[in-house]
Amino acid sequence: MPTTPTPTAQLRAEHVSVTRGGRPLLRDLSLTLTTRSRLAVVGENGRGKTTLLHVLAGLLAPDEGAVHRAGTLGLARQDMPVAPGATVGDLTTAAAAASVRALRDLDRATAELADGVDGAADRYADALDRATRLDAWDAGRRLDVALEALGACTDRGRALATLSVGQRYRVRLACLLGAHHDLLLLDEPTNHLDAAGLDFLTDRLRDAPGGWVLVSHDRALLADTATSFLDLDPSRDGTAGLRVGGYADWQEGRRREREAWAQAHADQVAGQQRLAAAVDRARGRLSTGWRPDKGTGKHQRQSHAPGVVQALRRDQEALAAHRVTAPPPPVPLRFPDLAPRPGSPLLTVERVVVAGRVRRPVDLALAAADRLVVSGGNGAGKSTLLAVLAGRLDPTSGRVDRHEGVRVGVLAQESDQLPADATVHQLLDGAPAAGLLDAEALRTPAGRLSEGQRRRLDLAVVLGARPDLLLLDEPTNHLSAALVDELTAALRGTGAAVVVATHDRQLLRDLADWPRLALG
């Protein structure tokens, strides 16, 4: 029997605002969550997604507004503090505690009912209702299933401190998914999960008896589970946008809103420019003096002058009254022109093997505008093959021929070490960054960049070299869902050849029509 949520469970945020370091993260946000909610919170890194979950969970008090909670709440944080001496069993015991209490109360009420104790019937009915709602008899099995499905440690006596970060995370997530909560708050729950774990998480979220809020960069998980989206990225009015519907609905709605925003800003700026031009013309007429046609007299010039002054004043008043209320919209991602002659040969690979990493010989020929997806499990050699194609690693056997003058751009999984005190603008050295880095990020020292900003910088540097061949190793790492959608569209439209190595399930779906090289 599946668990059932508390009928009155609800989480309600009213006019919540949070500012950190002088920067508003959440502004006048109101939100109601019920046991039927399937809400994805999306936005760039640093927009307040984790902050919002902590406010909803009660870990962080908002600067303004209030949060009201009813029912049980479970939170999966990205970080996981470990108490000294804590074991796997401590987490599983805590997860099953409500079910254990319900069964203990039911046993006690059953005994009292048999003994004819006053009020026992009501206590029995209440205990039976709680145990039934929690499906308390099956709590232990549910936890075992979740631990096994996520590849988590099942040894209850194992100390958490002896587990890796990924193993501890999987234990904690299994306890959340195996226990009963009316509402779940999940912050990047796909971290440290393999394919089987992702499938289990997806199924659990689809079939969850209670409601949940999900923060994730995993677009496949968002597309497969969420039924509403809260977008924390910049908006025309500065507030978060809530949209009911699936991933495709959010994409389309966001696109329409950005187009309308850009058009409104452009119209208002154009109107201001027209008014400024009118003022300049009127001022010019006044400063140079009005010159009537020859033959007109002094009196006519004098009678016309006040009209010129009045016209200037009217134009000045109209300009002063005009306001550009729509802020400049974010610039969408735009690749520079990467357009070598279609079909031009770029690179040829013959029988390449790298001992211990790329075991089966690889043959490959790439020309301008070619497309290729490199797939395979962890350790199959995807990153190694890209390093060989880029000339960063010599193969054990076989050969790689790069045609003369071919520019190769490489986006590796990990960033190269950069001077911590150099600003992004200095590091780009004039390279275009359209849609990747805003003005604030351009002024930021590299050592203070977030992972998402660092990934954007890496991509901007690669594109700035205007490569003929793009080699992208897990390009969606640390990027927001919206930016990855833009990146995918740009990759499909660029004139450069593109090779992508990825585990990203949604990217594999989006590039399903590209040729594929499976390693392993």
Residue pairs with C-beta under 8 A, 6 or more apart in sequence:
1 132
1 135
1 138
2 135
2 207
2 209
3 133
3 134
3 135
3 180
3 209
4 132
4 133
4 209
5 35
5 71
5 133
5 182
5 209
5 210
5 211
6 35
6 70
6 71
6 72
6 133
6 182
7 35
8 70
8 71
9 34
9 35
9 70
9 71
9 72
9 182
9 183
9 210
9 211
10 32
10 33
10 34
10 68
10 69
10 70
10 71
11 32
11 33
11 56
11 67
11 68
11 69
11 70
11 71
11 73
11 183
12 31
12 32
12 33
12 67
12 68
12 69
13 29
13 30
13 31
13 32
13 55
13 56
13 65
13 66
13 67
14 30
14 65
14 66
14 67
14 68
15 28
15 29
15 30
15 64
15 65
15 66
16 26
16 28
16 29
16 30
16 31
16 55
16 62
16 64
16 65
16 66
16 67
17 24
17 26
17 27
17 28
17 29
17 62
17 63
17 64
17 65
18 24
18 25
18 26
18 48
18 51
18 55
18 60
18 62
18 63
19 25
19 63
20 51
24 238
25 47
25 48
25 51
26 48
26 51
26 52
26 55
26 62
26 232
26 240
27 238
27 239
27 240
28 64
28 65
28 239
29 52
29 65
29 239
29 240
30 65
31 230
31 242
33 39
33 56
33 183
33 211
33 213
34 211
35 71
35 182
35 183
35 209
35 210
35 211
36 211
37 183
37 211
37 212
37 213
37 228
38 205
38 211
38 212
38 214
38 225
38 226
38 227
38 228
39 211
39 212
39 213
39 214
39 226
39 227
39 228
39 229
39 230
40 213
40 214
40 215
40 216
40 222
40 225
40 226
40 228
40 229
40 230
40 247
40 250
41 49
41 52
41 53
41 213
41 214
41 215
41 229
41 230
41 232
42 49
42 222
42 229
42 230
42 231
42 232
42 233
42 250
42 480
42 481
42 482
43 49
43 231
43 232
43 233
43 480
43 482
44 233
44 452
44 480
44 482
44 483
45 450
45 451
45 452
45 453
45 478
45 480
46 450
46 452
46 453
47 232
47 233
48 232
49 187
49 215
49 232
50 78
50 187
50 215
51 60
52 215
52 230
52 232
53 75
53 185
53 187
53 213
53 215
54 60
55 61
55 62
55 67
56 67
56 185
56 213
57 73
57 75
57 185
58 67
58 69
59 75
71 182
71 183
71 210
72 98
72 180
72 181
72 182
72 183
73 181
73 182
73 183
73 184
73 185
74 176
74 179
74 181
74 183
74 184
74 185
75 184
75 185
75 187
76 172
76 173
76 176
76 184
76 185
76 186
76 187
76 189
77 187
78 187
78 188
78 191
80 165
80 168
80 169
80 172
82 160
82 161
82 168
83 90
83 160
84 161
85 159
86 159
86 160
86 161
87 156
87 157
87 158
87 159
87 160
88 153
88 154
88 155
88 156
88 157
88 158
88 160
88 163
88 171
89 156
89 157
90 160
91 160
91 171
91 172
91 175
92 143
92 147
92 156
92 175
94 175
95 139
95 143
95 175
95 176
95 178
95 179
96 139
96 140
96 143
96 179
98 134
98 136
98 179
98 180
99 131
99 134
99 135
99 136
99 137
99 139
99 179
99 180
100 136
100 139
102 127
102 130
102 131
102 134
102 136
103 131
103 136
103 137
105 123
105 126
105 127
105 130
105 131
106 124
106 127
106 128
106 130
106 131
106 136
108 123
108 127
109 120
109 123
109 124
109 126
109 127
109 128
110 124
112 120
112 123
112 124
113 120
113 121
113 124
130 136
131 137
133 180
134 180
135 142
135 180
139 178
139 179
139 180
142 178
142 179
143 174
143 175
143 178
143 179
144 154
144 178
145 178
146 152
146 173
146 174
146 175
146 177
146 178
146 200
146 204
147 153
147 154
147 170
147 171
147 174
147 178
148 154
149 174
149 196
149 197
149 200
150 170
150 173
150 174
150 177
150 193
150 197
150 200
150 201
151 170
151 193
151 194
151 196
151 197
152 167
152 170
152 171
152 173
152 174
153 163
153 167
153 170
153 171
160 168
160 171
163 171
165 192
166 191
166 192
167 192
169 191
169 192
170 192
170 193
170 197
173 189
173 193
173 201
176 184
176 186
177 200
177 201
177 204
180 210
181 210
182 210
182 211
183 210
183 211
183 212
183 213
184 208
184 210
184 211
184 212
184 213
185 212
185 213
186 212
186 213
186 214
186 215
186 216
187 215
188 215
188 216
188 217
189 201
189 214
189 216
190 198
190 201
190 216
190 218
190 221
193 201
198 218
198 220
198 221
198 505
201 221
202 220
202 221
202 224
202 225
205 212
205 214
205 221
205 225
206 224
206 225
214 221
214 222
214 225
214 226
216 222
217 476
217 478
217 479
217 480
217 481
217 484
218 504
218 505
218 506
219 247
219 476
219 481
219 484
219 485
219 504
219 505
219 506
219 507
220 504
220 505
220 506
220 509
222 229
222 247
222 481
223 246
223 247
223 248
223 506
226 246
226 247
227 244
227 245
227 246
228 242
228 243
228 244
228 245
229 242
229 243
229 245
229 247
229 249
229 250
230 240
230 241
230 242
231 240
231 241
231 242
231 243
231 250
231 254
231 482
232 240
233 330
233 480
233 482
234 327
234 329
234 330
235 241
235 257
235 261
236 257
236 260
236 261
236 264
236 326
236 327
236 329
238 327
241 254
241 257
243 249
243 250
243 253
243 254
245 253
251 485
254 482
258 329
258 330
258 332
261 326
261 329
262 329
264 326
265 324
265 326
265 327
265 328
265 329
268 322
268 323
268 324
268 325
268 326
269 324
271 322
272 319
272 322
272 324
275 315
275 318
275 319
275 322
276 319
278 315
278 318
278 319
279 312
279 315
279 316
279 319
282 308
282 311
282 312
282 315
282 316
283 312
285 308
285 311
285 312
286 308
286 309
286 312
290 301
290 304
290 305
290 308
292 300
292 301
292 304
330 435
330 438
331 434
331 435
332 434
332 435
332 486
333 434
333 435
333 436
333 483
333 486
333 487
333 490
334 434
334 435
334 490
335 463
335 490
335 493
335 494
336 432
336 463
336 464
336 466
337 466
337 495
338 463
338 466
338 467
338 468
338 470
338 494
338 495
338 496
339 494
339 495
339 496
340 346
340 368
340 369
340 468
340 495
340 496
341 368
342 367
342 368
342 369
342 495
343 367
343 368
343 369
344 367
344 368
344 403
344 468
345 365
345 366
345 367
345 403
346 366
346 367
346 368
346 370
346 402
346 403
346 406
346 468
346 469
346 497
347 364
347 365
347 366
347 389
347 400
347 401
347 402
347 403
347 406
347 408
347 469
347 497
348 364
348 365
348 366
348 400
348 401
349 362
349 363
349 364
349 365
349 388
349 389
349 398
349 399
349 400
349 401
350 363
350 398
350 399
350 400
350 401
351 361
351 362
351 363
351 397
351 398
351 399
352 358
352 361
352 362
352 363
352 364
352 385
352 388
352 395
352 397
352 398
352 399
352 400
353 359
353 360
353 361
353 362
353 395
353 396
353 397
353 398
354 381
354 384
354 385
354 388
354 393
354 395
354 396
355 396
357 379
357 381
357 384
358 381
358 384
358 385
358 388
358 395
358 519
359 381
360 519
361 397
361 398
362 385
362 398
362 517
362 519
364 372
364 389
364 517
366 372
366 469
366 497
366 499
367 497
368 468
368 495
368 496
368 497
369 495
369 496
369 497
370 497
370 498
371 497
371 498
371 511
371 514
371 515
372 498
372 499
372 500
372 514
372 515
372 516
372 517
373 499
373 500
373 501
373 502
373 508
373 511
373 514
373 515
373 516
373 517
374 382
374 385
374 386
374 499
374 500
374 501
374 516
374 517
374 519
375 382
375 501
375 502
375 508
375 516
375 517
375 518
375 519
376 382
376 518
376 519
376 520
377 520
379 520
380 519
380 520
381 519
381 520
382 473
382 501
382 519
383 412
383 413
383 473
383 501
384 393
385 501
385 519
386 410
386 412
386 471
386 473
386 499
386 501
387 393
388 394
388 395
388 400
389 400
389 408
389 469
389 471
389 499
390 408
390 410
390 471
391 400
391 402
391 408
392 410
402 408
406 468
406 469
407 465
407 466
407 467
407 468
407 469
408 467
408 468
408 469
408 471
409 462
409 463
409 465
409 467
409 469
409 470
409 471
409 496
410 462
410 471
410 473
411 458
411 459
411 462
411 470
411 471
411 472
411 473
411 475
412 458
412 473
413 473
413 474
413 477
415 454
415 455
415 457
415 458
416 458
418 427
418 446
419 427
419 446
420 445
420 446
420 447
421 445
421 446
421 447
422 445
422 446
423 442
423 443
423 444
423 445
423 446
424 437
424 441
424 442
424 443
424 444
424 446
424 449
424 453
424 457
425 442
425 443
427 446
427 457
427 461
428 437
428 442
428 457
428 460
428 461
428 464
429 464
430 464
431 460
431 461
431 463
431 464
431 465
432 460
432 463
432 464
433 442
433 456
433 460
433 464
435 483
435 486
436 456
436 457
436 459
436 460
437 453
437 456
437 457
437 460
441 449
441 453
441 456
441 457
444 453
446 454
446 457
449 457
451 478
452 478
452 479
452 480
454 478
455 477
455 478
455 479
456 479
456 483
459 475
459 487
462 470
467 496
468 496
468 497
469 496
469 497
469 498
469 499
470 491
470 494
470 496
470 497
470 498
470 499
471 499
472 491
472 498
472 499
472 500
472 501
472 502
473 501
474 501
474 502
474 503
474 504
475 487
475 500
475 502
475 507
476 484
476 487
476 502
476 504
476 507
479 487
484 504
484 506
484 507
488 507
488 510
488 511
491 498
491 500
491 511
492 511
500 507
500 511
500 514
502 508
